[in-house]
Amino acid sequence: MPGDTYSEFASSESKKEEAAPAPSDTAEVDESMQPGDTPISGKQFGTFGGVFTPTVITILGVIMYLREGWIIGSAGLLGGLLIITLGFGITLCTALAMSTITTNIRIGAGGAYAIIAQSLGLEVGGSVGIPRYLSQALAVTMYIFGFREGWLFIFPGHPALLVDIATFAVLYGIAYVSADFAIRVQYFIMALIAASLVSIGVAAATGSMQYELGEVQLWGNFVGTPEDPTEPQSFWIVLAVFFPATTGIMAGANMSGDLEDPKRSIPVGTLAAIGVSFVIYVLLAVWIALSATPQELTSNYTVMIDKAYWPPAVLAGLLGATFSSALASMVGAGRILQAMGAHQVVPKADWLKKLSSNNEPRHAMMVTGALIFGSLLARDLNAIAPLITMFFLVTYAMICAAVLIEQSLDLVSFRPRLRFPIWVSFLGLAGSLLAMFIINPTVSLVSLVVTLGFYVVLARRHLDAPFEDVRSGLFVALSEWAAKKVTELPTMQERAWKPNLLVPVTQSTDLRGEFLTLQNLTEPQGSVKIVGLSPNGTPEALDRRLSSLTDAFRKQDIFASATVIDAGGFAEGLRAGMQALRGAFFKPNIVFLRMPGSGDREADFRRVIAEADREQVGTLLYAPHPRASLGQRQTINVWIRDRSPDWRISMEIGNLDLALLTSYKLSTNWGAKMRLITAVTDPGQREKAQDFLEKLIDLGRLPNATAVAGTEPFESYVQTAPQADLNIFGLQPEPDFDTIRRRVDQTDSTCMFVRDSGRESALA
């Protein structure tokens, strides 16, 4: 309720958060941790085991063993190498961008989620992290299905569902025990992959390359697949088939919370894995092109196994690659979910963020295991397989976007240990988006809509991040750009006018009763600048109380700020405030004054009004009725002086603009009716006055407004005119406060007395 809002800041002291103890100068700082992060697994892994190994064996997976031959046969050797280079080029740009940002932040747990969250905020990080987690978990199911196909190639009589469940059980058992155990298993798998590559190398050395380079098809015919040989392909379709091979670069980054030195390990391990994998893919492309005809390559997915010196070694490498990819994805998914739980991004966060006695995210692993097992029972994920790839690419794009933003802002806080040109992150962003729409435009749009949907949900939750992000710098940069553009425009910007109130306060109770009025005067796009004036010489105490005032306005979506001026008396302090704010971008354009209660303050108000005129700031003097207050807020009377005999209307309508704009704002926010009222002494002028008021309503586009022209003397008509909850009058440069009090008594209502600044227009 609005009436309850004041109670949030009217207390004598605002509550203070407990300050965290500062670390001693000799304390060892864990650079990978952010406030609110939970340590995982004791930071036990180095570059080779924690990043290089899971990354390289994820990249060297099913695509390499079962699709690279078809890619070369369909696209030709040069076409295939171009596809490999494009795929790895996009991945390399993303990896370089990721390396830049990981050397600039304390990444903590969560990998790509943590990178994006610390750069663009928890809302953006969560909107990418949640689908990223789901795709990472569902990718495990896809890898299990791939492992099953290889297993059934050896043991065709085994039940497919039983193979899937048994594989899942082994994977989950390894991942559940500890990440250390999973890494040790991956060492063995990497040995199997190395053995398969040795088998291929021996085949190349012993004569498998039976064709000369001149006999090789350099640019392919892009024929069909073994499943549908008659359906021709295109360069972009073949690139779409290959690109998922390069989406494994986050396997090492997902272990960020387990690394001894993530700032070094993630860049070095990831870039090394990309380099090694690229060389292997290129060499295999040359070998297979010289070892088989295009017809063999496009009609047989297992041609690499058939051409190897010892085929079982390649088959073992295929099984090991799919198994290791599943294992790395399962371990990484659990850590992403645990990190999001630590930041309250997902439901049941307090339960999900908990760790076991040996610092393993067991609760997150339980949820991940249940999700994977449920997807196994679906038996077919072909419908959502493209969506999995899209969420990986969305992640890549957001990482590149985060780095691109930071590089563009050129903030002092952005000083990474590894720095690359801005075009690298731009190419990574553009390449990721291009790859998305090449692979599947429809699914790309769906993935972007899903990501945006998660952002909207998280933005409404107002998450409290335990770390700062780049958004403040982004908004400051945009504001500075806007301020520069505004200064280049003509001085008079009447169409851009909105109420920016300057409100003097000597104690926190000064706004008791006016909070809702100030809110109604400014929302939705106005602002409130509170100036604390400290007559008793204690600005610190007033400053603490004003922070509660601004918080209360902000909770009502009103932009508010406060400052304390210790410059003598009331008038001197407020005049100094107006002068100091003269060059501000959000310069106040209305000074809000409450009816003074003493003769001394009346003299102060006259000096303030005179200073406001000099500074071209409007004045709004609020005179509340002692009993009626604002009544039911249903009607507003705006009083217009007798202009007889000249009732012509033009863009210059005298001291009426701010009064009409104020009435419009209040009537809109109250849902109230307006009356434009004037009193003419000559009955012959009544028709002209009525026409003037009606034209004013029409030109001013004032809804729910009526015109009333009376023929009584003003002093008597003020008392007999239609009753209103608020009456608005003009304010003279030398106001008579006795007359102002009399108007409150005559109208038996709260009154506002308004003086234009000369910079607003009700007809603009």
RAGI-V907522 format. One line per field, one symbol per residue. psi: psi as a letter, one per 20 degrees, with the letter a starting at -180 (. if undefined). Layout:
psi=???
This chain:
psi=qhhighihjiqhpqqpqppqpqqrhjqppoiiqqpiqpqpkkliqagghhggghghihgmbhgghiihghghhgirgggghgggggghgghggghgghhghhjirohaqichghgggigjqhggghhhhghggghgghhggghghghhghghhgmiippghhggggggggghgghhgqhggghhhhgghhhgghhhhghgghghhjjhniqqhiiqohprilaarhhnhioqarghghhhhhhhhjjjiihhhhjhijqgmhhggggggghgggggggggggghggghhiiqqhgghiiohkhhghiqgnhhhhhhhgghghghggghhgggghhgggghhhjkhrqkghghiqqahkkqmgghhgggggggghhhihiojhhighhghghghgggghghgghggghhhlqhinmqhppqqhighghggghghghgiggogghggghhggghghggghhiilqopjrqaihghghggggggggghhhirqgomhijpqoopooqphqijhjphighghghhhqijarpopoppnhjkmhgghghhhhhghhgghhjkppqrqqppnlcagggghhhghhhjhjqgmppjppopqpqjrhghghghghggghgghjlprpooonqphghcjcjlhqppopprojqjokqqahojbmhghgggggggghghhkrqqpopqpphohiigghggggghhggghiloqkqqpoorjrqghhhhhirpqqhppprqpqhnqohghghhhgggilrqqppppqiijrpii.
